[in-house]
Amino acid sequence: MKRNGSIQDPGDLALAILGRRTVAEGNLRTIREELRVTQAEIAAACGVAQSTEAGWELGRSAPSGRRAVRLGRVLTDLREMRADG
């Protein structure tokens, strides 16, 4: 990702789309609960406040740029860990 926030790496772009789509479709809470993690844990992994993550779940806001990439990466990593575990 470039410093100005534009996403250049195709892998990062895919993760950003996943993060944004999860929030836009209203699925973040369901997925988080399926993965058995708290809002605070998702927030910490994404580098945001718990209230920010709560806003994503409620549809008040959506992650963009680096935060969307981080959310996509966190969800992907948690799913993989759960599948392996």
C-alpha positions as a Markdown table, in Angstrom:
| # | Residue | x | y | z |
|---|---|---|---|---|
| 1 | Met | 0.0 | 0.0 | 0.0 |
| 2 | Lys | 1.3 | 3.5 | -0.8 |
| 3 | Arg | 1.6 | 6.2 | 1.8 |
| 4 | Asn | -1.4 | 8.1 | 0.4 |
| 5 | Gly | -3.7 | 5.2 | 1.3 |
| 6 | Ser | -4.2 | 3.8 | -2.2 |
| 7 | Ile | -3.9 | 0.1 | -2.3 |
| 8 | Gln | -1.4 | -1.2 | -4.9 |
| 9 | Asp | -0.9 | -4.9 | -4.0 |
| 10 | Pro | -3.5 | -7.2 | -5.4 |
| 11 | Gly | -3.5 | -9.3 | -2.3 |
| 12 | Asp | -4.1 | -6.2 | -0.1 |
| 13 | Leu | -6.8 | -5.2 | -2.5 |
| 14 | Ala | -8.6 | -8.5 | -2.1 |
| 15 | Leu | -8.3 | -8.2 | 1.7 |
| 16 | Ala | -9.7 | -4.7 | 1.6 |
| 17 | Ile | -12.6 | -5.8 | -0.5 |
| 18 | Leu | -13.3 | -8.6 | 1.9 |
| 19 | Gly | -13.2 | -6.3 | 4.9 |
| 20 | Arg | -15.5 | -3.7 | 3.3 |
| 21 | Arg | -17.9 | -6.3 | 1.9 |
| 22 | Thr | -18.2 | -8.0 | 5.3 |
| 23 | Val | -19.2 | -4.7 | 6.9 |
| 24 | Ala | -21.4 | -3.5 | 4.0 |
| 25 | Glu | -23.4 | -6.7 | 4.0 |
| 26 | Gly | -23.9 | -6.5 | 7.8 |
| 27 | Asn | -22.1 | -9.8 | 8.4 |
| 28 | Leu | -19.2 | -8.7 | 10.7 |
| 29 | Arg | -21.0 | -9.5 | 14.0 |
| 30 | Thr | -22.2 | -12.9 | 12.8 |
| 31 | Ile | -18.7 | -13.8 | 11.5 |
| 32 | Arg | -17.1 | -12.5 | 14.7 |
| 33 | Glu | -19.4 | -14.6 | 16.8 |
| 34 | Glu | -18.8 | -17.7 | 14.7 |
| 35 | Leu | -15.1 | -17.2 | 15.2 |
| 36 | Arg | -15.7 | -16.8 | 19.0 |
| 37 | Val | -13.8 | -13.5 | 19.3 |
| 38 | Thr | -14.8 | -10.3 | 21.0 |
| 39 | Gln | -15.2 | -6.8 | 19.5 |
| 40 | Ala | -12.2 | -5.8 | 21.5 |
| 41 | Glu | -10.1 | -8.6 | 20.1 |
| 42 | Ile | -11.0 | -7.7 | 16.5 |
| 43 | Ala | -10.4 | -4.0 | 17.2 |
| 44 | Ala | -7.0 | -4.7 | 18.8 |
| 45 | Ala | -5.9 | -6.8 | 15.8 |
| 46 | Cys | -7.1 | -4.1 | 13.4 |
| 47 | Gly | -5.4 | -1.3 | 15.4 |
| 48 | Val | -8.6 | 0.6 | 16.2 |
| 49 | Ala | -10.8 | 1.3 | 19.2 |
| 50 | Gln | -13.5 | -1.1 | 20.3 |
| 51 | Ser | -16.0 | 1.6 | 19.6 |
| 52 | Thr | -14.8 | 1.8 | 16.0 |
| 53 | Glu | -15.3 | -1.9 | 15.5 |
| 54 | Ala | -18.8 | -1.6 | 17.1 |
| 55 | Gly | -19.6 | 1.1 | 14.6 |
| 56 | Trp | -18.6 | -1.2 | 11.8 |
| 57 | Glu | -20.9 | -3.9 | 13.1 |
| 58 | Leu | -23.8 | -1.4 | 13.5 |
| 59 | Gly | -23.2 | 0.0 | 10.0 |
| 60 | Arg | -22.4 | 3.5 | 11.3 |
| 61 | Ser | -19.1 | 3.5 | 9.5 |
| 62 | Ala | -16.9 | 1.2 | 7.4 |
| 63 | Pro | -13.2 | 0.6 | 7.3 |
| 64 | Ser | -11.2 | 2.1 | 4.4 |
| 65 | Gly | -7.7 | 1.8 | 3.2 |
| 66 | Arg | -5.3 | 0.2 | 5.6 |
| 67 | Arg | -8.1 | -0.6 | 8.1 |
| 68 | Ala | -10.1 | -2.5 | 5.5 |
| 69 | Val | -6.9 | -4.5 | 4.6 |
| 70 | Arg | -6.3 | -5.2 | 8.3 |
| 71 | Leu | -9.9 | -6.3 | 8.9 |
| 72 | Gly | -9.8 | -8.6 | 5.8 |
| 73 | Arg | -6.5 | -10.1 | 7.0 |
| 74 | Val | -7.7 | -10.6 | 10.6 |
| 75 | Leu | -10.9 | -12.4 | 9.4 |
| 76 | Thr | -8.9 | -14.5 | 7.0 |
| 77 | Asp | -6.3 | -15.4 | 9.6 |
| 78 | Leu | -8.9 | -16.3 | 12.2 |
| 79 | Arg | -10.8 | -18.5 | 9.8 |
| 80 | Glu | -7.6 | -20.3 | 8.8 |
| 81 | Met | -6.7 | -20.8 | 12.5 |
| 82 | Arg | -10.1 | -22.1 | 13.2 |
| 83 | Ala | -10.0 | -24.5 | 10.3 |
| 84 | Asp | -6.5 | -25.8 | 11.4 |
| 85 | Gly | -7.5 | -26.0 | 15.0 |
